Amino acid sequence: MYSQVMGFFIFKIKEMDIEKFSTGLIPKDQQNWQGRPEWFFNREYTDTYEQWYEGRYKRAEVWQKKVMEQLVAGDKRIKTLLEFGCGTARFTRWWKEIGIEATGGDISPLMLSQAKYLFEGDLVMADSHFMPFKDHSFDALAFITTFEYYKDPVQVIREAARVARYGIAMGMMNRYSLKVARRRVQQLFGKNPFYITATFYSPEKLTSIIHKALEGRQYTIHWTCTGLPQWFPVQQWGLPFGDFFGLYVQLKDVD
């Protein structure tokens, strides 16, 4: 049986018989992933995702892209990239601007249903813990503000190192940030549902997880922080403070 989401309808095709029915929002009992409810399975939240970047987060996005470009473009071996947790392909469609051919992957059909209209490249719906790709299918693999939602980060990094030949790029919401403290306070009052299941990492903590996942491999790690107040004298630095940090794992034990 083959199922394809189109607008608000699902068409089920089996032996040339077509059944059509309205789905509306995904039922609440199907809004879970990894055994817990996730905002990206709820259209109440996913339908407005792109609007956030066009509004209050526009300046943050500019600096996030600057950081990720510095880290990834510095590895001249990177020509193709798979971005997992691509969402609406906000960053996925940007990689082309810096000369990288990108493919997007996500577990949410709601996010991908938007991405297919916004992104001209290939998209796949899959779980990042079990990526449906052969070894070294891409030069690099990227996670942009999505790694925070994985229950088994070690497994995901190992999968990334299997599918990517040369490197792993990670754009992270930094644990050492005033925004993280504000989000946690908001959650105590039943507000801001986007980060309830998120685990916020610092560069140091993420590095330790990478070391565990890639034991026996040869690699280097580079990271830098941004997301500092607009009035601050610098907008990017090598200290582990700021709303966002970019990290790049450059794999050395490959041809």
Buried (B, 14 or more C-beta within 10 A) or exposed (E): EEEEBEEEEBEEEEEEEEEEEEEEBBEEEEBEBBEEBBBBBBBEBBEEBBEBBEEEEEEBBEBBBBBBBBBBEEBEEBEBBBBBBBBBBBBBBBBBEEEBBBBBBBBBBBBBBBBEEEBEBEBBBBBBBEBEBEEBBBBBBBBBBBBBBBEEBBBBBBBBBBBBBBBBBBBBBBBBBEBBEEBEEBBEEEEBBBBEBBBBBBBEBBBEBBEEBBEEBEBEBBBBBBBBEEEEEEBBBEEBBBBBBBBBBBBEEBE
